[in-house]
Amino acid sequence: YSPCIAHGYDLGDMASHAKMAMETGYWPLYRFDPGREHHGDHALHLDSRKPTRTFSEFAMTEARFSMLARTNPTVADELMTLAQQDIDDRWHLYEQMVNVERTARFGILDEEVD
């Protein structure tokens, strides 16, 4: 997560702010390493835990979101709901993708592939 001054918070707090983004699922941390499959592991690994904060809790710490909430609360609420739904859906997809087997074996033994 790479914020800028236009986000409207003290950039000295960037590390804790990025952590909050991760805790909401807005900015999940994951690794994709196809080499792990050679050792019998899945290529995708979620480093983030399941979200523990809401997106609106995070968003209201940034001027770009809180300004909308002050000027047009109805639209802001609707957008926060949609953003949270997107985050929840994306997290659910990532949880499923972690267990996807990408390598098709087609009857070939691992020794023959090397």
Backbone bond lengths (Angstrom), bond angles and torsions (degrees), N, CA, C in turn:
res aa  C-N    CA-C-N  psi(-1)  N-CA   C-N-CA  omega(-1)  CA-C   N-CA-C  phi
1 Y - - - 1.436 - - 1.512 107.94 -
2 S 1.314 116.86 120.43 1.461 120.97 -176.03 1.526 109.87 -121.43
3 P 1.313 117.21 94.22 1.462 120.45 -177.41 1.530 111.74 -80.86
4 C 1.309 115.33 171.65 1.460 120.88 174.49 1.527 107.74 -134.94
5 I 1.312 115.76 171.69 1.459 120.89 -176.47 1.531 111.63 -60.64
6 A 1.334 117.51 -26.44 1.470 121.64 -179.82 1.533 112.08 -67.53
7 H 1.321 117.70 -15.43 1.460 119.81 177.81 1.525 111.54 -70.75
8 G 1.333 116.31 -18.69 1.455 120.55 170.17 1.515 116.70 80.91
9 Y 1.313 118.45 35.90 1.458 120.92 172.26 1.525 107.36 -139.35
10 D 1.296 117.22 165.76 1.457 122.94 -178.34 1.524 109.21 -67.34
11 L 1.330 116.72 114.73 1.456 120.44 -177.50 1.529 112.36 -66.86
12 G 1.323 117.25 -11.69 1.457 120.70 172.31 1.519 111.71 -66.73
13 D 1.320 116.11 -20.18 1.465 122.30 178.44 1.528 111.85 -97.23
14 M 1.332 117.35 18.87 1.459 121.43 -173.29 1.528 113.05 -57.72
15 A 1.324 118.15 -41.54 1.470 120.24 -177.68 1.527 111.12 -63.41
16 S 1.326 117.26 -45.27 1.467 119.15 179.96 1.525 110.56 -70.32
17 H 1.323 116.62 -31.90 1.463 119.73 178.21 1.536 110.57 -68.41
18 A 1.320 116.61 -42.51 1.460 120.82 176.83 1.525 110.54 -62.64
19 K 1.333 116.62 -37.81 1.464 120.42 177.49 1.528 110.34 -62.63
20 M 1.329 116.25 -40.61 1.461 119.60 178.47 1.532 110.57 -64.79
21 A 1.324 117.21 -38.57 1.466 120.59 177.12 1.525 110.61 -60.79
22 M 1.335 115.86 -39.12 1.458 120.75 178.14 1.530 111.18 -69.02
23 E 1.336 116.80 -38.60 1.469 120.62 -178.26 1.532 112.33 -68.68
24 T 1.314 117.83 -19.73 1.463 120.95 177.56 1.523 112.13 -88.48
25 G 1.336 116.55 -16.08 1.460 120.39 -173.74 1.516 111.84 87.69
26 Y 1.325 117.23 -3.69 1.472 121.72 177.99 1.518 109.61 -63.65
27 W 1.324 116.80 -36.24 1.451 122.05 -179.76 1.528 108.59 -132.99
28 P 1.339 116.84 77.26 1.471 118.97 -177.63 1.526 111.66 -71.99
29 L 1.307 114.90 152.04 1.458 121.12 176.18 1.524 108.35 -104.26
30 Y 1.313 115.47 130.08 1.454 120.82 178.35 1.519 109.14 -151.32
31 R 1.316 115.28 163.51 1.465 122.29 176.35 1.513 108.72 -127.63
32 F 1.315 115.70 141.94 1.452 121.75 174.02 1.521 107.52 -124.81
33 D 1.323 115.76 113.98 1.456 121.70 -178.29 1.520 108.69 -135.01
34 P 1.329 117.63 97.47 1.464 120.38 -179.22 1.527 113.13 -57.94
35 G 1.335 117.82 -24.57 1.462 121.03 178.99 1.516 113.34 -63.68
36 R 1.332 117.12 -22.46 1.472 120.50 178.74 1.528 111.50 -64.68
37 E 1.343 116.46 -27.31 1.462 120.08 -178.74 1.523 111.49 -64.87
38 H 1.312 116.79 -29.79 1.465 120.76 179.28 1.534 110.78 -64.37
39 H 1.336 116.44 -25.07 1.468 121.91 179.44 1.525 112.10 -98.90
40 G 1.339 116.78 10.69 1.457 120.52 177.57 1.522 114.87 86.65
41 D 1.330 117.79 5.87 1.466 121.46 177.68 1.517 109.60 -98.62
42 H 1.318 115.43 163.54 1.464 119.85 175.75 1.520 109.69 -80.27
43 A 1.324 116.09 147.57 1.465 121.67 -176.20 1.527 111.80 -69.47
44 L 1.331 117.88 -34.85 1.456 121.49 -178.32 1.516 110.38 -93.46
45 H 1.325 116.28 131.22 1.465 121.80 179.33 1.521 108.49 -133.07
46 L 1.330 117.24 124.10 1.466 121.80 175.79 1.517 109.45 -83.36
47 D 1.322 116.66 119.28 1.461 120.99 175.51 1.520 110.74 -86.53
48 S 1.327 116.96 -29.33 1.463 121.27 178.36 1.524 110.13 -75.22
49 R 1.304 114.42 149.39 1.464 119.72 170.80 1.518 108.36 -85.04
50 K 1.311 115.53 168.58 1.458 120.28 176.75 1.534 108.68 -55.38
51 P 1.334 118.20 138.99 1.468 120.60 -177.45 1.527 112.88 -53.59
52 T 1.346 114.24 138.16 1.463 120.75 -179.35 1.521 112.23 -118.62
53 R 1.320 117.30 -3.92 1.463 122.39 178.76 1.518 109.01 -126.40
54 T 1.316 116.15 159.14 1.458 119.80 176.23 1.521 109.96 -87.21
55 F 1.319 115.21 155.14 1.452 119.60 178.14 1.525 110.81 -62.71
56 S 1.321 118.20 -39.47 1.464 119.42 -177.22 1.526 111.12 -65.04
57 E 1.333 117.91 -32.80 1.464 120.96 176.06 1.534 109.98 -59.98
58 F 1.311 115.86 -42.48 1.465 121.06 177.25 1.532 111.05 -71.15
59 A 1.317 116.75 -47.24 1.462 121.47 -173.97 1.522 112.66 -61.03
60 M 1.314 117.04 -36.65 1.462 119.40 -177.74 1.525 113.49 -70.17
61 T 1.336 117.18 -7.03 1.464 120.04 174.82 1.524 111.26 -85.96
62 E 1.340 117.40 -6.94 1.455 121.80 179.99 1.523 110.50 -111.83
63 A 1.331 115.48 136.56 1.464 121.29 -177.02 1.520 112.21 -59.96
64 R 1.307 118.37 -37.22 1.465 120.87 -176.40 1.522 111.90 -62.08
65 F 1.327 117.72 -31.99 1.459 120.74 178.18 1.524 111.71 -89.82
66 S 1.317 116.79 -42.54 1.467 119.32 -177.63 1.532 111.66 -67.05
67 M 1.340 117.66 -29.30 1.453 120.86 176.79 1.532 110.45 -64.05
68 L 1.312 117.17 -40.78 1.461 120.53 177.04 1.520 110.41 -64.66
69 A 1.325 116.98 -40.78 1.473 120.71 179.37 1.526 111.23 -61.86
70 R 1.334 116.90 -34.88 1.477 120.14 178.40 1.524 112.27 -75.63
71 T 1.325 117.28 -38.94 1.467 120.22 -174.84 1.520 113.43 -85.61
72 N 1.328 117.59 -30.48 1.464 120.43 -178.84 1.527 109.30 -148.64
73 P 1.343 116.51 76.06 1.472 120.17 -174.04 1.518 114.58 -59.99
74 T 1.317 118.09 -33.86 1.467 119.84 -179.00 1.522 110.89 -64.75
75 V 1.316 116.22 -48.14 1.466 120.62 178.98 1.524 109.87 -65.79
76 A 1.325 117.20 -41.22 1.465 120.93 179.27 1.522 110.94 -59.26
77 D 1.332 117.92 -44.59 1.463 120.93 178.90 1.528 111.23 -61.65
78 E 1.323 115.48 -42.66 1.463 119.94 -179.92 1.534 110.41 -63.89
79 L 1.315 116.67 -43.43 1.466 120.21 179.73 1.529 111.58 -68.02
80 M 1.326 117.72 -35.91 1.469 120.57 177.57 1.529 110.07 -64.26
81 T 1.323 116.19 -40.78 1.464 120.78 178.04 1.520 110.62 -62.94
82 L 1.337 116.60 -44.84 1.462 120.52 179.37 1.533 111.28 -65.33
83 A 1.327 116.50 -40.64 1.462 120.05 178.73 1.522 110.99 -63.70
84 Q 1.329 116.54 -42.20 1.466 120.05 179.44 1.522 110.74 -64.44
85 Q 1.326 116.97 -39.86 1.464 120.51 178.63 1.529 110.45 -63.72
86 D 1.327 116.36 -40.85 1.460 120.33 177.81 1.526 111.17 -63.20
87 I 1.317 116.73 -43.38 1.468 121.21 178.69 1.524 110.39 -62.13
88 D 1.328 116.89 -45.37 1.470 121.14 179.77 1.530 111.04 -62.26
89 D 1.337 116.19 -44.43 1.465 120.24 -179.89 1.528 111.17 -64.93
90 R 1.320 116.68 -42.51 1.456 121.10 -179.83 1.532 110.50 -64.03
91 W 1.339 116.47 -42.72 1.466 119.86 178.99 1.527 110.52 -61.51
92 H 1.323 116.33 -42.62 1.467 120.78 178.64 1.538 110.01 -60.76
93 L 1.325 116.66 -41.86 1.463 120.60 177.96 1.526 110.99 -63.22
94 Y 1.333 117.39 -44.76 1.465 120.41 178.74 1.522 111.18 -60.80
95 E 1.329 116.94 -40.82 1.472 119.64 178.15 1.521 110.92 -59.93
96 Q 1.330 116.63 -37.38 1.458 120.17 178.22 1.527 111.42 -72.28
97 M 1.328 116.42 -40.52 1.469 120.97 -176.68 1.522 112.63 -66.31
98 V 1.321 117.31 -27.62 1.466 120.72 179.90 1.525 110.53 -58.40
99 N 1.304 117.84 -31.08 1.463 121.89 -175.73 1.521 113.99 -100.52
100 V 1.329 117.70 9.13 1.458 120.43 -179.94 1.527 109.78 -77.30
101 E 1.303 115.33 131.88 1.465 121.90 175.53 1.522 107.08 -89.34
102 R 1.337 117.04 112.73 1.464 120.74 -175.59 1.522 113.51 -86.73
103 T 1.303 117.63 -25.60 1.452 120.84 -172.03 1.518 110.62 -89.70
104 A 1.319 116.19 121.57 1.462 121.63 175.64 1.527 107.77 -90.03
105 R 1.291 117.03 125.65 1.466 120.80 -175.03 1.534 112.44 -88.64
106 F 1.304 118.62 -35.35 1.460 123.43 178.96 1.517 113.18 49.96
107 G 1.316 116.40 36.61 1.451 120.75 175.36 1.525 114.51 79.97
108 I 1.307 118.82 2.57 1.460 121.81 -179.92 1.525 108.51 -87.31
109 L 1.305 116.90 132.01 1.449 121.76 177.78 1.523 109.46 -75.08
110 D 1.325 116.86 148.23 1.465 121.18 179.64 1.515 111.93 -56.44
111 E 1.338 117.45 -35.93 1.471 120.49 -178.71 1.516 110.76 -64.07
112 E 1.342 117.53 -33.39 1.461 121.08 -179.04 1.517 111.77 -72.30
113 V 1.348 117.57 -26.77 1.457 121.67 -178.77 1.509 110.95 -73.80
114 D 1.344 117.28 -37.15 1.470 121.13 -178.72 1.486 108.38 -67.82
